[in-house]
Amino acid sequence: MRFTFIDVAKAEFPIQHLCQVLEVSPSGSFAWRSRPACQRQRDDLVLLAHVRSAFRESNGTYGSPRMTRELQN
C-alpha cells in the first residue's frame, strides 16, 4: 500500500521524501515497481473486467446476488 501511494504521489513529491515519511527504503520502492504482478493480481484484474462488463450489460441494475450468479455462469 505504501509503495502504491509513492508511485501515485511521485509526480508531486520527490521519491526520497515520500520514502522517508512513509518509513520505507527508496530501493524497496524501486524493486516493487520493477517486480511483475503476481498470479493473484492478474486473476483479480480478469475478474474485475468480468464484473465491469456484466455491470454495463445490466445497465447498472445488478446487485451483489445477481452479479454473483452472473459471474458463476
HELIX and SHEET records of a PDB file:
HELIX    1   1 ARG A    2  ALA A    9  1                                   8    
HELIX    2   2 ILE A   15  LEU A   22  1                                   8    
HELIX    3   3 PRO A   26  SER A   34  1                                   9    
HELIX    4   4 GLN A   39  GLU A   57  1                                  19    
HELIX    5   5 SER A   64  GLN A   72  1                                   9    
END                                                                             
